[in-house]
Amino acid sequence: MNICSIILVLLLSFFNVKSTYLTEGKASFYSDRMQGHRTSSGERYDKTQLTAAHATLPFNTRVRVTNHKNGKSVIVKINDRMARSRYHIIDLSKAAARKIDMVRDGIGKVRLEIINEENAGQQVSPLAVSKAATTK
């Protein structure tokens, strides 16, 4: 290793840069006949839950899936594996596909983004209410 490589490794190790996963491709959804079958994570597939299958993302990862056609998005939990494909990047549950109006088309162009706690868009704890604001 040369000195430039060592310096680069040291610099990168000191900076805690959070990389975001962002990709685009085609999505499909599970057929109804998969209802009740076990997923790769051990859970049973439920077409009414907001879940999905992905080739490489870890189980329980939350992913925002946005339909390019209409801009609608849904947050799903990865609980299954799918074969690596050059055609599809994710398989959604029927409920998730319905939320982004993809059921009729069957396949849709989508954007995937991993959801962290910082950008989940949901309130973790209730906001504190000031007594001064509530009393008159």
N, C-alpha and C positions, 0 to 999 in steps of 0.2 A: 504494500500500500504506500502510495506517495503522501506527502504532507498535505496536499490539497484535499485528498479524500478524507484524511483524518480530521481536518478542520471542518469540512462539510458535515461529517457525521456528528461531530461535537456540537456544531451550531444547530443542527436539526434536532438533536436530542434535548437541547435546552428550551426550544420553543415548543409549546404545547398547542400545535395547530390542529384544530378539529376539522377533519375533512368530511364533506358531506357527500353522500351517495346520491347522484342525480343521473338518471338515464331515461331514454325514450325508446319505445318500441311498441309491439303489438301485444294486446292482452286478450285472453279468452276466459271462459268461465266453466266451472264444473257442470257436468250433466246431473240431472236429478237422480240417476241410477247410482250415484256415489253416496247418496244419503245414508248415513249410519256406518259407513266403512271407516276403518281406522286410517288416520293419516300417519305420516312418517314420525310425527312427534308423539304419537300414542293417543292423541285425542280422536274422538269420533267426528267425522265430517257432519256439519249441520248447515244446511243451505240457508238457514235464517240468520246465521252469525256472519259478522264481517271479518272473514279470514281469507287467506290466499296461500298459494304454493309458489315457491321461488327456487331456482336452481342452487344458489349459493348463500343467500342471506341467512343468518342464524335464526333459529326458532324464537318466537315471541318478539321479533323485531316489528316495530310499528312503522308502516309505510303509507304515505299519502299517494294515492293513485288519482291522477287527473286525466279526464277524457279530453283529448284535443278537439273533438268535434263540437262539444258544447261547453267546455270549461268547468263542468261539474267535477267535484272531487270527493273522495271517501278515504277514511283512514282504516286500514286493515292490519290484522296481526298475521305474521307468517307462521303457519303451523304445519306445513307440508312441503315436500320436495317435488320438483318436476324435473324431467330430463332436460339437460342443456339443449337448447334449440336456437337455431339462427332465425326462427320465425316468430317465436313468442318469448316474452320476458317474464310473464306472470300469468298465473291462473287464479281467477277470483272466484269466491263463492257466489251463488246466485243472488244473494241479498246485496252484496257489494256491487255486482254488475248492474243490478236494478237501480241502485242509488245513483250511478253515473249514466243511466240510460243506455246501457250497452247490450241488454238482453236481446232486443230485436235484431240488432246487427250480428250478434254472435262473437265478433272480433272487433276490436277497436284500437286505435292508436292512442297510447297513454304516455304519461310522464310519471316516473317513480321518484319519490324523495323520502329518505329515512327521516322519521320524526324523532327528535330528541326531546328531553324534558323542557328545554328552553323554548322550543317552537311548537309545542303540542297544541297550543291554542285553547287549552282547557284549564280552568282554574283549579289549582291543587287544593287550596284551603280557602275558606270564606274570607272576604275582605273585612277588616276591622271597621266597625261603625263608630264614629265619634259621638259622644254623648252630647256635645255642643250642637251638632247638626240635627239631632233628633228632638231636643227640647227647645221650646220657644218661650 
